[in-house]
């Protein structure tokens, strides 16, 4: 794959690095290279999911090319939801409602590999750092964990990640606990439509989060409190 030469490092996460990139000989600087470390992900499979949801109108970045470890995708301009919090441009209740809308819209996209209407495309890592607020609206990034299954699991994963922050159990985000609690409440009780949270989805989300190799022992320990907070805040489904 001719990706050009990686330039400035734009950001690093727990599993991948993102570089500025210019395709050689084109002068086209509207792309970035996301490179997984230690063969962690499957960028080619991730690209297929992104193109599938984009084809159904969902706000994911365009993909130019991908291999097992490298993904060249559209460069997005704008703050993440988390950065918008810090700048005072987005309130926590508004953020929770936005996450709820993005989950609902994603679960309206038909699955690629199943005709069962109860099976949908799941992101499984949809949280404020993975939503970029562009001039064209929010765009969802980091599709490495995407799979197909029941929407309740996707709601569970998003809620658990936010709840970990809300209980002070996610390293580096301890100061955001109060804001995260407000956001979690808005996510679970959004006025536009009820949460699709299920107890089964929550239990599985907690199990998967605990098994995540990027979680520290203290972060895993906080999952019990995170689960209890979610159960306290969510609107019961009938």
Secondary structure, 3 states (H helix, E strand, C coil): CCCCEEEEEEEECCCEEEEEEECCCCCCCCEEEEEECCCCCCHHHHHHHHHHHHHCCCCECCEEEECCCEEEEECCCCEEHHHHHHCCCCCHHHHHHHHHHHHHHHCCCECCCCCCCCCEEECCCCCHHHEEEECCEEEECCCCCCEEECHHHHHHHHHHHHHHHHCCCCCCCHHHHHHHHHHHHHHHCCCCCCCCCCHHHHHHHHHHHHHCCCCCHHHHHCHHHHHHHHHHHCCCCC
